[in-house]
């Protein structure tokens, strides 16, 4: 994965732990989702007021667990858009230790443009394409894979 231009710090809480005293694997996705929401808000793509107006829905998630996260560990999540399709956005994320840079997890998420009111998929808005492509330095048009 390439360098990230956006990082979101995460505070590991006692309730995130499982009986083995490391962060439960389900919490990794919660950290990633929290960071992805912060990414969208920082770019002005979502105001955080109504999830029905968010404009995307998660279609696919793949997480590779690389290391354990423990209580009190200082971690951050890097978020970037790797690909803009016609109706989809592929995000790459990485959870890492803030001090050492050790990678603790890698994740790819595919989100699809979605109208929650009408329950239909939609193309990614041109405004989003401009903002994301400018921030990430990727082409704004749909990219073929």
N, C-alpha and C positions, 0 to 999 in steps of 0.2 A: 504494500500500500504506500501511496505517496504521502508526503508531509501534509499535515492538517493545518488549516488556517483558523480553525475554530476549536477551542477546547472548553470543556465544561467541568468544573471541579465537583466532586461527589464526596459527601460525608458518609462514611460507613457507620451504620447504626446497629445497636445491639439486636434489634428486631430483624435485621437482615441475615443474621447468622443461623446456621443449622446445628444439629447436635455435634458435628465435628469441629465446631468453633471457627468455621470459615464461612464466607458469604455463600448463601444458597444459590444454586445455578439459576433459579427463577428470578432472583434479584438482579442478575447481570442484565437481563432484558429490560427490567424497570429502569436501571441506570441509563441504558442506551436510549430508551424512549424519552426519558427526562432530558437528556442531552440533545436529542434530535428536536424536541419541542423548543428548547432554548435556542437552537440554531435557527429554526424558522422564525422565531420571535425576534432574534437579533438582526435578521435580514429584513424585517418588516413584512414577512409573508403571512403571519398569523398574529392576531392581537391578543390571543389568550382568553377571549371573552366567551365564545361559543364554539364548542367542538363541532356542532352541526354546520358551522361555517368555515371549518378548517380547510376543506378543499382536497384532502387526500385521505386514503384509507390504506392500511398496511395489507399487502398481498402475499409477501413472502419474507421469511426471516431465516438466516443461517448464522449460527454462533459457533465459533471454535474457542473452547475453553483452554487457555494456554497455561495459566497459573492460578493459584489460590489468592483470594483477597481476605484479609483478616481485619478484625476490629481495630480501629485506630489507624489503619493504613491510609496514607494520603494518596488518593487516586484522582484521575481525570479521564474524561472521555473525549477523544477527538472525533469530530464529525465532518464529513465532506460529501459532496455530491460527485459521484464518479461518472454518471451517465444520465442524460436527459433523453427519454424516448418521446414518442408522440403523446401517450397517456400515462407514462410511468417515469419515476425518478428512482435511480439506484443510489442508495447511500452506502458509504463505507464508514464504519466506526471502529474505534480501537480503545479499549480500556487499558490504561497504563499507570504504573506507579509514578507519582510526580517527582520523587527524588531521584530514583535510579533510571527511569525511562523504560523499565522492564514491561514488556507487553504481557497483559494478563488475559485478554480476550480480543478476538477480532470478529466483526459481524458485518454482514451485508443485509440490507433491507431494501425491498422493492415496495414503493408506495405508488398507488394509482390515483390519478385525478378522479375525484368522486363528489357528487352532489348528494348529500345526505337527505335533503328535503325530497328530491325526486327519485332517489335510490338508483342513480345511473352513473356510469363512468363518464369522465369528461377528458378532453385534451388538457395538458398542462398549460395554464394561462401564459400568454406572451410576456406579461409583466414578470412572472416568476422566472421565466427563461432568461430575461435580461438581467435580473438581479442576481440569480445564481451564477450565470455564465460570467458576469463581471467579477463577482466575488471569487469564484473558483478558477477562473481563467480557462474555461472549457467552451466549446462551440454552443451557441444557444439553440440551434435547430435539433430536431430528433436525430439521435446517433444510432447507427446500426451496430449490432454486435455479431 
